[in-house]
Amino acid sequence: HVGNVCSAPVLADLEKDHVIFNPSYYAFGHFSRHIQAGARRVLCATNRDSMEATAFVNPNGHLVAVVLNQTKYQRDMCLVVN
């Protein structure tokens, strides 16, 4: 790279023959493992500021919801589909 700060999912240090997988690499992997190409984003909301969510309907009709708990504590949740 040219020396600027970069937040790429994967960084390669060619001089040290070393590859760095940043957290965003694993986040992208989580999404792409479940959300298929051609999926449609559908309305999704949470009732807690500490949780974020998004949802998609895959081409095969399966609903996929990804929920992020932004705290360090385990949280129970209930998914309501209507």
C-alpha atoms as an extended CHARMM CRD file, in Angstrom:
* protein
*
        82  EXT
         1         1  HSD       CA              0.0000000000        0.0000000000        0.0000000000  PROA      1               0.0000000000
         2         2  VAL       CA              1.0900000000        3.6230000000       -0.2730000000  PROA      2               0.0000000000
         3         3  GLY       CA              1.4850000000        4.2390000000        3.4500000000  PROA      3               0.0000000000
         4         4  ASN       CA             -1.9630000000        5.6470000000        4.1610000000  PROA      4               0.0000000000
         5         5  VAL       CA             -4.2790000000        4.2290000000        6.7990000000  PROA      5               0.0000000000
         6         6  CYS       CA             -6.3900000000        1.5260000000        5.2140000000  PROA      6               0.0000000000
         7         7  SER       CA             -9.2920000000       -0.4450000000        6.5960000000  PROA      7               0.0000000000
         8         8  ALA       CA             -9.3010000000       -3.1720000000        3.9590000000  PROA      8               0.0000000000
         9         9  PRO       CA            -10.6250000000       -6.5990000000        4.9400000000  PROA      9               0.0000000000
        10        10  VAL       CA             -7.3100000000       -8.2060000000        3.9440000000  PROA      10              0.0000000000
        11        11  LEU       CA             -3.8780000000       -6.5970000000        4.0200000000  PROA      11              0.0000000000
        12        12  ALA       CA             -0.7330000000       -8.1830000000        2.6090000000  PROA      12              0.0000000000
        13        13  ASP       CA              2.7550000000       -7.2600000000        3.7510000000  PROA      13              0.0000000000
        14        14  LEU       CA              4.7690000000       -8.4540000000        0.7550000000  PROA      14              0.0000000000
        15        15  GLU       CA              8.1060000000       -7.6400000000        2.3470000000  PROA      15              0.0000000000
        16        16  LYS       CA              7.3840000000       -9.8770000000        5.3520000000  PROA      16              0.0000000000
        17        17  ASP       CA              5.3450000000      -12.4320000000        3.3530000000  PROA      17              0.0000000000
        18        18  HSD       CA              2.4980000000      -11.9310000000        5.8430000000  PROA      18              0.0000000000
        19        19  VAL       CA             -1.2760000000      -11.6150000000        5.3740000000  PROA      19              0.0000000000
        20        20  ILE       CA             -3.5000000000       -9.8340000000        7.8990000000  PROA      20              0.0000000000
        21        21  PHE       CA             -7.2240000000      -10.6270000000        8.0700000000  PROA      21              0.0000000000
        22        22  ASN       CA             -8.9890000000       -7.6860000000        9.7300000000  PROA      22              0.0000000000
        23        23  PRO       CA            -12.3100000000       -8.0320000000       11.6160000000  PROA      23              0.0000000000
        24        24  SER       CA            -14.2280000000       -6.7250000000        8.5930000000  PROA      24              0.0000000000
        25        25  TYR       CA            -13.0580000000       -9.8110000000        6.6500000000  PROA      25              0.0000000000
        26        26  TYR       CA            -14.9240000000      -12.0590000000        9.0920000000  PROA      26              0.0000000000
        27        27  ALA       CA            -17.9790000000       -9.7700000000        9.1280000000  PROA      27              0.0000000000
        28        28  PHE       CA            -18.2150000000       -9.8860000000        5.3170000000  PROA      28              0.0000000000
        29        29  GLY       CA            -17.8270000000      -13.6460000000        5.4890000000  PROA      29              0.0000000000
        30        30  HSD       CA            -20.7190000000      -13.9280000000        7.9380000000  PROA      30              0.0000000000
        31        31  PHE       CA            -23.0250000000      -11.9420000000        5.6650000000  PROA      31              0.0000000000
        32        32  SER       CA            -22.0030000000      -13.6550000000        2.4350000000  PROA      32              0.0000000000
        33        33  ARG       CA            -22.3200000000      -17.1170000000        3.9870000000  PROA      33              0.0000000000
        34        34  HSD       CA            -26.0500000000      -16.6100000000        4.5410000000  PROA      34              0.0000000000
        35        35  ILE       CA            -27.2200000000      -13.8520000000        2.1870000000  PROA      35              0.0000000000
        36        36  GLN       CA            -27.3320000000      -15.0670000000       -1.4090000000  PROA      36              0.0000000000
        37        37  ALA       CA            -26.7430000000      -13.0560000000       -4.5680000000  PROA      37              0.0000000000
        38        38  GLY       CA            -30.0460000000      -11.5270000000       -5.6580000000  PROA      38              0.0000000000
        39        39  ALA       CA            -31.4670000000      -11.3700000000       -2.1250000000  PROA      39              0.0000000000
        40        40  ARG       CA            -33.9450000000       -8.5750000000       -1.4100000000  PROA      40              0.0000000000
        41        41  ARG       CA            -33.5260000000       -6.4230000000        1.6870000000  PROA      41              0.0000000000
        42        42  VAL       CA            -36.6820000000       -6.2660000000        3.7970000000  PROA      42              0.0000000000
        43        43  LEU       CA            -37.8150000000       -3.9980000000        6.6200000000  PROA      43              0.0000000000
        44        44  CYS       CA            -36.2040000000       -4.8570000000        9.9200000000  PROA      44              0.0000000000
        45        45  ALA       CA            -36.0020000000       -2.9920000000       13.2180000000  PROA      45              0.0000000000
        46        46  THR       CA            -34.9120000000       -3.4500000000       16.8240000000  PROA      46              0.0000000000
        47        47  ASN       CA            -36.2740000000       -2.0130000000       20.0480000000  PROA      47              0.0000000000
        48        48  ARG       CA            -32.8760000000       -1.7130000000       21.7380000000  PROA      48              0.0000000000
        49        49  ASP       CA            -30.2240000000        0.8910000000       20.9960000000  PROA      49              0.0000000000
        50        50  SER       CA            -27.5340000000       -1.7000000000       21.7330000000  PROA      50              0.0000000000
        51        51  MET       CA            -28.6660000000       -3.9940000000       18.9110000000  PROA      51              0.0000000000
        52        52  GLU       CA            -28.5400000000       -3.5070000000       15.1580000000  PROA      52              0.0000000000
        53        53  ALA       CA            -30.2840000000       -5.7300000000       12.6430000000  PROA      53              0.0000000000
        54        54  THR       CA            -30.8050000000       -6.1870000000        8.9440000000  PROA      54              0.0000000000
        55        55  ALA       CA            -32.8340000000       -8.7710000000        7.0520000000  PROA      55              0.0000000000
        56        56  PHE       CA            -33.0390000000      -10.1960000000        3.5490000000  PROA      56              0.0000000000
        57        57  VAL       CA            -35.1760000000      -12.6580000000        1.6180000000  PROA      57              0.0000000000
        58        58  ASN       CA            -32.9790000000      -14.9500000000       -0.4610000000  PROA      58              0.0000000000
        59        59  PRO       CA            -34.0260000000      -16.0060000000       -3.9830000000  PROA      59              0.0000000000
        60        60  ASN       CA            -35.0400000000      -19.3950000000       -2.5240000000  PROA      60              0.0000000000
        61        61  GLY       CA            -37.5600000000      -17.6070000000       -0.2460000000  PROA      61              0.0000000000
        62        62  HSD       CA            -35.6290000000      -18.0850000000        2.9950000000  PROA      62              0.0000000000
        63        63  LEU       CA            -35.5430000000      -15.1410000000        5.3890000000  PROA      63              0.0000000000
        64        64  VAL       CA            -32.1180000000      -14.2170000000        6.7530000000  PROA      64              0.0000000000
        65        65  ALA       CA            -31.7120000000      -11.8550000000        9.7070000000  PROA      65              0.0000000000
        66        66  VAL       CA            -28.3260000000      -10.6680000000       10.9470000000  PROA      66              0.0000000000
        67        67  VAL       CA            -28.3250000000       -9.1330000000       14.4300000000  PROA      67              0.0000000000
        68        68  LEU       CA            -25.3940000000       -7.3570000000       16.0620000000  PROA      68              0.0000000000
        69        69  ASN       CA            -25.2300000000       -7.0810000000       19.8460000000  PROA      69              0.0000000000
        70        70  GLN       CA            -22.9950000000       -4.0680000000       20.4730000000  PROA      70              0.0000000000
        71        71  THR       CA            -22.4650000000       -4.8420000000       24.1540000000  PROA      71              0.0000000000
        72        72  LYS       CA            -20.0990000000       -7.2640000000       25.8320000000  PROA      72              0.0000000000
        73        73  TYR       CA            -23.0480000000       -8.9580000000       27.5480000000  PROA      73              0.0000000000
        74        74  GLN       CA            -25.1910000000      -11.8150000000       26.2960000000  PROA      74              0.0000000000
        75        75  ARG       CA            -28.6510000000      -10.5700000000       25.3210000000  PROA      75              0.0000000000
        76        76  ASP       CA            -31.8420000000      -12.5310000000       24.7460000000  PROA      76              0.0000000000
        77        77  MET       CA            -33.8390000000      -11.5740000000       21.7040000000  PROA      77              0.0000000000
        78        78  CYS       CA            -37.1000000000      -12.4790000000       20.0520000000  PROA      78              0.0000000000
        79        79  LEU       CA            -37.5120000000      -12.4220000000       16.2790000000  PROA      79              0.0000000000
        80        80  VAL       CA            -41.0210000000      -11.4940000000       15.1760000000  PROA      80              0.0000000000
        81        81  VAL       CA            -41.9530000000      -12.1100000000       11.5360000000  PROA      81              0.0000000000
        82        82  ASN       CA            -45.2280000000      -10.7790000000       10.1530000000  PROA      82              0.0000000000
